[in-house]
């Protein structure tokens, strides 16, 4: 761990408090756009809202807009609707992911598919995607629509690429990084970049925020992948070892496998490539991962991306909000520590 990268959840709370009025307006937009005369849609939406979540992605859109000087006032609401749009894209992908992964927990509670079934989750995910495109259309900017729709397509590509690498220990670290760029970092990047676009800032600032979002998203997903092997279930908000049981190829597994020899290599091939697992195998996997320092390697990579994210903000003058974004980056990579 880099000694510079320290922080805690207080940083995220401070950012959320600073943007409280914007976030409340965003939440109102989310709730109103989740309404439907079809009863199952608001019921499932209420389940998602009750599950909570930090709403980090829409928070980044609001923060980026304010960092770029987006004006206050009731006539200036583009950032609110676009933040809601970002959250709808994210939530739709979560609904679909939980069905694909057959997950039973989301943020520590029963996942929507566990409560309402797979069909309802897929269809409500489709509904939320449609709502996100309505919000893009309402905004009226072809550039914004292009960035967000491209991000939505990239997320789908990332998920498909992840599926193609499943159970494949020959996957390169480069391909793994491509997966997490697609499934996570692309939406972080879009969420941040549109904040500069709606304030008509120079391209230099647009690209700086895109870089900030990309690298923050990469760090965020690396930490998530480490947490699957290093957290307790309450911290993670999902079942520990889900990635292991599904044969997902993540950096902790790749780092451990690359150092494995003899019986360890045979073990990884059996449990990941052949998908033959016993009740004791997760504990054995955790011991091999600890022995190989694979979590440390994953966190070192997350630190590297986090530092790149922080460096990208240097094009902006020093303000309290910029410091909050830096502190939030520190928090992101310290969730596993």
N, C-alpha and C positions, 0 to 999 in steps of 0.2 A: 504493500500500500504506500502510495506517495504521502509523505508527511503533510503536503499542502492540501490534500483532498480529505478534509474532515468536515463534518456537518451533521445535523440531525433534522428530525421532522419539524422542528420549530421553524426552520427556514421556509418550508412549504406553507405553514400556517401564516407566517408573516406576509408572504406573497398573496395568499388568498384573502387575508384581511385588507391588504392594500387595495385589492381589486374587488372588494366585497360588493359594492353597488353594481358593478358590471357583471359579476358572477351571479348575483341574484336575478338580474334581468335576463341573463342567459338561461338560468334554471327555469324561469317563467316561460321563456320561449320553448324550451325543451318540453315542458309539461303540456303546453298548449298544442304543440305540433305532434305530440304523441296521442292526442285525443282522436277518437274515431267512433262512429256509430256502431261499429262491430265490437261487441263487448270484450272479446278475448284480447284485443289489441291494448286497450288501456289497462286491463287487468295484468297482462304480462309486463307492460311498461311500468306499472306501479311496483311490481316485484323487482324490476331492475333498479328503480329509484331507491327502494327500501334497502337494497344491497349496498348502497353507498358508493364508495369509490372516490378517489381524490380529484377526478375531473381534470387531470393534469393537462391533457391536450387542449381543451378549450381555454384553460387558464393561460396556456402559452400563447394562444391567439390574442387574447385580451391584453396580456403583458407586452407582446410584441407591438401591437397597435399603439399602446400608450408610450412605449419606449420611443417610438417613432413620432410621437407628438400628435396622435389622433385626437381631435378636439372633443370636448365634453359638450353635453346638451342633448335634449330629446330629439333633435333633428339629425344627430350623428349616432346612428345605431347599427351601422354596417358590421362593426366588429362583433356585436352581440349575436346577430343572426348567423354570422360565419363561424363563430365559436360553437354555436349550437349545431351547425352543419358538421363541423369536425367531430363533435361528440356522437352524432348520429352515425357517421361513417364508422367510428371506432366501435360503438355498441353493436351495430349490425354485424361487424366482423367477429365480435366476441360471441354473439348468438350462434353464428355459423360454426365458429371454431369449436365451441363446446359440443355441438352435435357431431362434428367430424372426429373429435378426440374422445367422445363418449364420456365427457367430464360430468361429475356429480356435484362439484363444489365450485362456486365463483365468489371471491371475496369473503370466504368463510361461511357462506350460506349455500343452501341448495341452489344449483344452477337452474336457469329457466327451463332447459330441456328435461331436467330431472323432475320438475314440478308440472310443467304443461305438456311435455312430450316433444319429440324431435320435429314433427311436422309443424306444430305451432311456432317453435323457435325459428325454424328456417323461414317461414312465411312472414313472421313479424320482423325478422332481419331484413327481408326484402322490402317490407313496408318502410323501415327506417332508412334504407338506402334511397328509396323513392322520395322520402321527406327531405333527405339531404340534398337531392338534386333540385327539389322545389326551392329550397333556401338559396342554392347557388343561382338559380334562375331569377329569384326575387332580387338578388344583389345586382344583377345586370352586367357584371364585368366578365367579358369573355376570357380575359387573362386569369382571373380568379377561378372561373369555371374550369379552365384548362388545367390549372395546377391541382385543384382538388379532385377532378375526375381522373387525372393521370395518377394521382396518389392512390385512389380507390382501385384502379387497375393494377398498380404495382403491388398493393397489398395482396390481391388475389394471386398474382404471379408468385409472390413470396410464399404464400401458403401452399401452392401447387408444387413449387420447388422443394419446400420442406417435405411434402409427402413423397416426392421422388427420391429424397435422400434417406428416408426412414429405413432403419435396419441396415444401413450401408456404412460400415466402418471404413471403407476406402474413401469416403467423402473428404475432400480437402478442407482445410480451415478456411481457405478463400471462398469456397462454395458455401460453407456454413455462414460466413459473414455476408454473402449475397442474400442468403435466406433471411437473416435478421434485418438486413437493410430493407428488404421488401416488406416483410410482415410487420415491422415496427417503425423503423427510422423514417421511412418515406412519409408517413402521416405526420410525425413530429416536424419534419422539414416543411411540409406544406402548411401546417398549422402556424408555424412561425413566419414563413415568408409572406403570407397574405396580409399580415399585420403591416408590413412595409408597403405593400401594393396599394392598400386602401388609403394610405396617407400620402401616396405619390412621392415616396422617397426615392433617391437615386438607386440605380441598379446595384451599386456597391453595397448599400445597406440591405437591399433585398437578398443578395447572395450571402451576406454575412449572417443574416438571420436563418437562411436556409441551411448554411453550414452549422450554425449553432444547433438547430433542430435535428439535423442528421446525426451529428456526433452525440448529442444528448440521447437520442433514440437508440443509437448503437450501445451506448453505455447502459442505458436502462434495461435493454433486453439481455445483455450479457449478465447483468446482476440478477435478473429474473431466472436465467438459466442456472446460475450458481446457487440461487436460493432453493431450487428444486432438490439439491443435494446437501444443502447446508443450513436450512431453516427449520423451525418447528412449524407445525401446521397452522397455528394461530397467526404467526408472522406472515406466512405466505398467502393465506386465504384460499388455499386449495390443497388437495391431498398431496403430501410429500411423496416424491418418487413417481409422479404421474408421467414425467418425461421418460423415465427409465422403463416403466411398464409398457409404454407405447412404442418403445424402441426409437425415440427421437434422437437425432444426432445433434448434440450440443457440445460446446467447448469443454465442459468438465469431462465428458465421456471421451472425446477425441484426445484431450491432453493425457488422460489416464491410459488410454489404449496405446498411444504412441510410446509410452514409457514401459508398457507391459512386456513381459517375457514369459515363456513357458506356460505354466498353469494359468497365469493371469490372462494371457492372450487367449487361451482356450476358453476361459470363463467369459470374456467379453464377446467372443464370437458366438458362444452358445446363447447368452442372454439377450444380445442385441440382434445379431444377424439371423440366428435361428429362432429367436423369440421363444426360447424354452426357459422358463423361469419357475423357480420354486419360491416358497414363502420366505426362505432365508436369503435369497439372492440379493435383495435390496441392501440388506445389512452388509453383505460381502462387497457389493459394489461401492458402498460408502467407505468401507475400510480401504479399498484399493485407490479410490479417489483421494482419500486423505493421505495415504502413503506416497502418492505421486505428486502431491501439492497441486492438483489440478484446479482446486477452487482458487488458490492463490494466483495461478496463471490466468484464470478467467478474470479475477478481480484486477489484476495488473493491466489486462487489456481494457477493461472498463475504465480504469483510471486514465489510460492513454487517450481514449475517446473523450472522456470528460474534460481533460485538459485542452484538447482541441476545441471543444465547445466553448469553453471559457475564453480561449484566445480569440475566437471568432467575434466575440462581443467587443473587442478592443477598438473597433471602428466607431463605436458610440461613446459619447462623452460620459464621464463618471457621474452617475446619478444614483439616488437610493434604489430606483427600480432596477438598474443594471446590476447593482450589488445583490439584490434579491434573486435575480436570475442566476448569478454566479453561486450564491448560497444554495439555491435549489438544485443546481448541478452537483454540488458537494453532497447534498442529502441523497440524491439519486444513487450515487455509488457507495453510499454508506449504509444502505438498507440491510445489507448482508453481514454487517460487522457488529 
